[in-house]
Amino acid sequence: MALPSFLARIVDWLRAGYPDGVPGQDYIPLVALLGSQLTDDELALIATELAFSSSPESAEEIGKAIGAVTRTEVSESDIARVRSRLAAGGWPLATPDRD
């Protein structure tokens, strides 16, 4: 199933911001940041797309992060670190345009 174009752009930004893959300490703040702008279903589609092109271990960690974000308080400094990294990769800091 092809991703809607705005979700495909998000996946591209994530890959640009994390060309070597998302480090473990960034999973939860990344999901928290994305979760403030996307629905749970959209997050799941992005995680599936990222997991499809990464290792099974990464896919498992992405899934855990999505579950953990609902019960974990994420620090503003962690979110700021992730936001900065994504901005360097071209992430639009405004809400994604859903075309």
trRosetta pair geometry for C-beta under 8 A, 3 or more apart (Angstrom, degrees):
i j d omega theta_ij theta_ji phi_ij phi_ji
2 8 7.7 -16 175 -64 82 128
3 7 4.3 -119 177 90 115 112
3 8 4.4 149 87 -60 119 82
3 11 6.7 104 55 -6 174 136
3 45 6.1 134 -118 157 97 120
3 46 7.8 76 -129 -85 139 57
3 49 5.9 -3 -58 -74 136 145
4 7 4.9 82 61 12 81 105
4 8 7.0 -150 93 -9 37 89
4 98 7.5 14 138 -152 142 83
4 99 7.9 173 168 63 103 72
5 8 5.4 -53 -144 37 36 114
5 9 6.4 40 155 -23 67 100
5 99 5.8 -28 68 58 121 116
6 9 5.6 -47 -150 32 35 114
6 10 6.8 39 149 -21 62 100
6 96 5.2 122 -180 152 115 119
6 97 6.1 -148 -112 87 122 56
6 98 4.9 -91 5 -112 166 50
6 99 5.9 153 -48 17 104 78
7 10 5.4 -47 -151 32 39 115
7 11 6.6 42 149 -19 66 100
7 42 6.0 -148 -97 -157 119 92
7 45 5.7 -10 -172 107 155 126
7 46 5.9 -135 -165 -73 101 88
7 49 7.6 146 145 -7 107 152
8 11 5.6 -50 -150 35 35 113
8 12 6.5 39 149 -20 64 103
8 49 7.9 -156 -105 -146 59 164
9 12 5.4 -51 -150 36 35 115
9 13 6.4 37 151 -20 66 102
9 96 7.2 158 82 -150 118 119
10 13 5.6 -51 -149 35 33 112
10 14 6.4 35 151 -20 65 104
10 34 7.4 94 -173 -129 134 115
10 38 7.7 48 -117 -71 169 141
10 46 6.0 -54 104 -110 124 129
10 96 6.2 -34 -69 -99 110 153
11 14 5.6 -52 -148 35 32 113
11 15 6.4 30 153 -17 64 105
11 46 5.9 -166 -74 -140 89 83
11 49 5.1 -57 -106 113 145 140
11 50 6.5 -158 -134 -63 97 82
12 15 5.8 -57 -149 38 31 109
12 16 6.3 30 152 -19 66 106
13 16 5.6 -55 -146 38 32 111
13 17 6.0 26 156 -15 67 109
13 86 6.1 49 153 -164 107 96
13 89 5.6 124 -170 113 64 110
13 90 5.7 -128 -121 83 89 87
13 91 4.6 105 179 -87 134 75
13 92 7.9 -95 -101 5 154 67
14 17 5.8 -57 -141 42 29 107
14 18 6.0 -22 171 31 66 107
14 22 7.3 -31 -179 -61 105 114
14 30 7.8 81 -128 -166 111 131
14 46 7.5 112 -13 -176 154 116
14 50 6.7 -55 111 -91 146 125
14 86 7.1 -25 -97 -117 52 105
14 89 7.6 99 -104 106 9 154
15 18 6.7 -75 -129 66 23 72
15 19 6.6 59 167 -102 63 51
15 89 7.9 169 81 -174 41 143
16 19 6.8 4 -147 -66 25 86
16 89 3.4 144 111 -170 94 107
16 90 5.6 0 103 27 156 108
17 85 5.0 97 -175 136 106 84
17 86 4.2 -25 -99 -106 159 51
17 87 8.0 72 -107 21 119 30
17 88 6.5 112 -122 67 80 82
17 89 3.2 -118 -66 6 66 147
17 90 7.8 -132 -56 36 87 66
17 91 6.2 10 -57 -33 135 116
18 21 5.9 -39 150 133 109 10
18 22 4.7 9 -176 -76 168 60
18 23 7.7 -147 -139 -8 120 67
18 26 7.5 -175 -92 92 136 153
18 85 7.0 49 -63 147 79 127
18 89 7.5 -52 -8 -54 50 158
21 54 6.2 112 -120 -126 116 125
21 58 6.3 -94 -160 -111 127 144
22 26 5.2 -126 -173 83 91 114
22 27 6.0 108 132 -79 126 68
22 30 6.2 -53 -147 -14 139 166
22 50 7.7 13 -1 -177 123 144
22 58 7.5 120 50 -153 90 111
22 62 7.8 92 58 -86 138 94
23 26 5.1 82 63 8 77 106
24 27 6.0 -30 -159 -9 41 113
24 61 6.2 -91 -116 -161 83 146
25 78 7.7 -125 157 -136 89 112
26 29 5.9 -68 -153 54 53 101
26 30 5.1 57 152 -31 84 113
26 78 7.7 179 -118 -174 55 94
26 81 7.4 -120 -108 107 98 110
26 82 5.4 138 -154 -96 100 106
26 85 7.5 -40 -132 44 146 156
27 30 5.9 -66 -148 37 21 112
27 31 6.3 15 161 -14 63 109
27 61 5.7 -121 -87 150 158 99
27 62 6.4 -143 -141 -102 116 47
27 64 7.5 37 138 80 150 88
27 65 3.6 -125 152 -85 109 147
28 31 5.9 -55 -144 38 30 107
28 32 6.2 32 155 -20 64 107
28 65 5.0 -142 -75 -145 56 94
28 68 5.6 -65 -106 99 111 122
28 69 5.7 168 -152 -82 76 82
28 72 5.8 -45 -160 91 137 149
28 74 5.7 -171 137 -100 100 113
28 78 7.4 0 88 147 94 147
29 32 5.4 -54 -144 39 35 114
29 33 6.1 38 156 -22 67 104
29 74 5.1 148 -98 -168 67 128
29 75 7.6 -44 -92 56 116 67
29 78 3.8 -147 -76 139 141 103
29 79 4.9 -154 -161 -79 105 52
29 81 6.9 48 113 60 163 96
29 82 4.5 175 116 -15 113 139
30 33 5.7 -53 -148 35 29 111
30 34 6.3 22 156 -10 64 108
30 65 7.3 13 61 161 95 149
30 82 5.0 -156 -78 -155 68 146
31 34 5.8 -56 -142 45 31 107
31 35 5.7 37 156 -27 65 112
31 43 6.6 71 -148 -156 87 130
31 62 7.9 145 -71 -160 120 66
31 65 4.7 161 -16 140 143 106
31 66 5.5 -153 -144 -90 145 54
31 68 7.9 104 65 65 148 85
31 69 4.5 -131 108 -50 118 147
32 35 5.6 -55 -140 37 26 115
32 36 6.9 32 157 -28 59 98
32 69 5.1 -170 -70 -144 76 119
32 74 4.2 -106 -37 20 170 162
32 78 8.0 66 46 102 138 112
32 79 6.0 -86 95 -93 119 109
33 36 6.2 -53 -161 21 29 109
33 37 7.6 -4 152 6 58 107
33 79 5.3 150 -72 -147 99 91
33 82 5.5 -151 -16 100 149 129
33 83 6.0 -173 -130 -70 143 85
33 86 7.7 178 126 4 153 150
34 37 6.2 -81 -162 49 39 96
34 38 5.2 -17 164 21 82 123
34 43 5.9 127 120 -106 120 97
34 46 7.0 -116 -176 67 154 162
35 38 6.4 -71 -109 58 29 82
35 40 7.6 27 -130 -87 96 61
35 43 6.0 10 -87 -76 77 144
35 69 6.0 159 -14 137 157 149
37 95 5.2 -178 -142 -128 107 73
37 96 6.1 103 153 4 128 92
38 42 4.0 -121 -177 89 110 129
38 43 5.4 138 105 -54 124 78
38 46 7.4 14 156 -9 170 136
38 96 7.4 21 -74 26 93 129
39 42 4.6 99 53 5 77 102
39 43 7.1 -136 96 -4 42 85
40 43 5.6 -52 -149 35 34 114
40 44 6.4 37 152 -22 65 104
40 66 8.0 105 -151 -173 83 114
41 44 5.6 -52 -149 34 32 114
41 45 6.6 34 152 -20 64 103
42 45 5.7 -52 -150 34 34 112
42 46 6.5 33 152 -17 65 104
43 46 5.8 -57 -151 38 32 110
43 47 6.2 32 153 -19 67 107
43 66 6.0 145 139 -124 125 116
44 47 5.7 -53 -144 37 31 112
44 48 6.3 34 154 -22 64 105
44 66 7.1 85 -86 -149 68 162
45 48 5.7 -53 -148 34 30 113
45 49 6.4 30 153 -18 64 105
46 49 5.7 -55 -150 36 32 110
46 50 6.3 26 155 -14 66 107
47 50 5.8 -57 -145 41 30 108
47 51 5.9 30 156 -20 66 111
47 59 7.8 107 165 -147 86 66
47 62 4.5 162 -150 149 101 124
47 63 6.6 121 166 -74 140 58
47 66 6.0 -46 -66 -48 158 136
48 51 5.7 -56 -141 40 27 111
48 52 6.3 39 154 -32 62 103
49 52 5.7 -48 -150 23 29 117
49 53 7.2 2 160 1 59 105
50 53 6.5 -75 -158 46 31 93
50 54 6.0 5 157 -4 70 124
50 58 7.4 -108 139 138 96 117
50 59 7.8 167 103 -99 77 68
50 62 6.1 156 88 -100 122 160
51 54 5.9 -74 -134 49 30 99
51 56 8.0 50 -171 -121 95 38
51 58 6.5 -175 -118 104 64 87
51 59 3.2 81 -148 -114 111 96
51 62 5.6 -131 -67 45 102 143
51 63 7.6 38 -81 -39 146 93
52 59 7.9 93 -42 -95 33 122
54 58 3.9 -61 135 75 131 145
54 59 6.3 166 79 -48 99 77
55 58 4.8 101 57 4 78 100
55 59 7.1 -138 99 -4 44 86
56 59 5.4 -52 -147 35 37 116
56 60 6.4 40 154 -20 67 103
57 60 5.8 -54 -153 35 31 112
57 61 6.5 29 151 -17 65 107
58 61 5.6 -56 -147 38 34 111
58 62 6.3 38 154 -22 67 103
59 62 5.8 -50 -148 32 31 112
59 63 6.6 31 153 -17 62 105
60 63 5.7 -56 -153 36 32 113
60 64 6.5 32 151 -19 65 105
61 64 5.6 -51 -147 36 35 112
61 65 6.3 38 153 -23 66 104
62 65 5.7 -54 -150 33 31 113
62 66 6.7 33 153 -20 63 101
63 66 5.9 -52 -152 31 33 110
63 67 6.7 25 153 -10 64 106
64 67 5.8 -62 -155 42 34 108
64 68 5.8 31 153 -22 71 112
65 68 5.5 -55 -137 39 31 111
65 69 6.3 41 162 -35 65 100
66 69 6.2 -46 -150 17 26 112
67 70 6.6 -61 -173 24 38 107
67 71 7.7 -8 149 15 67 106
68 71 6.3 -84 -159 53 44 87
68 72 4.9 18 159 -11 86 130
69 72 5.9 -66 -117 48 28 101
69 74 6.9 -8 -135 -40 83 125
74 78 5.6 -109 -180 74 88 128
74 79 5.9 93 131 -51 116 101
75 78 4.6 96 64 3 88 101
75 79 7.1 -158 96 -2 48 84
76 79 5.6 -55 -147 41 36 110
76 80 6.0 40 152 -23 69 106
77 80 5.5 -50 -142 37 32 114
77 81 6.4 39 154 -25 63 101
78 81 5.7 -50 -151 30 32 113
78 82 6.6 25 154 -12 64 105
79 82 5.9 -57 -149 40 33 108
79 83 6.0 36 152 -22 68 109
80 83 5.5 -52 -140 38 30 114
80 84 6.2 35 157 -23 64 106
81 84 5.9 -56 -152 34 26 112
81 85 6.6 24 153 -17 62 107
82 85 5.7 -55 -149 36 33 111
82 86 6.3 27 155 -14 67 107
83 86 5.9 -60 -148 41 29 107
83 87 6.2 34 153 -24 65 107
83 91 7.5 -135 -157 92 55 142
83 93 6.9 60 -171 -119 109 97
84 87 5.7 -51 -145 33 29 113
84 88 6.7 33 154 -21 61 102
85 88 5.8 -53 -157 30 32 113
85 89 6.9 19 148 -8 62 107
86 89 5.5 -63 -154 43 39 107
86 91 3.5 17 147 -9 99 153
87 90 7.7 132 -171 -3 30 6
87 91 5.3 -76 -77 57 39 96
87 93 6.2 10 -96 -62 109 102
92 96 6.7 126 65 -98 117 59
92 97 7.9 10 71 -8 162 90
